[in-house]
Amino acid sequence: MQAAITAAREVPGLLQLNLCVNAQNTAALQLYQSLGFVAFGREPAAMLVDGVLHEEVLMALRW
């Protein structure tokens, strides 16, 4: 993930990275927060897995 962030910072004009993560995936949420990502919204019923709808957290890393 750190390599992706480093590469993205080198793209001219790019101001932020966005990602979505399953709201139940606390380990991933903690990882992204530790890298500087901030939640800016939630999307209910964003992902269907084995017939079950899951909420996603929308996150951004700005520089």
Secondary structure, DSSP 8 states (H G I E B T S, - for coil): -HHHHHHHHTSTT--EEEEEEETT-HHHHHHHHHTT-EEEEEEEEEEEETTEEEEEEEEEEE-
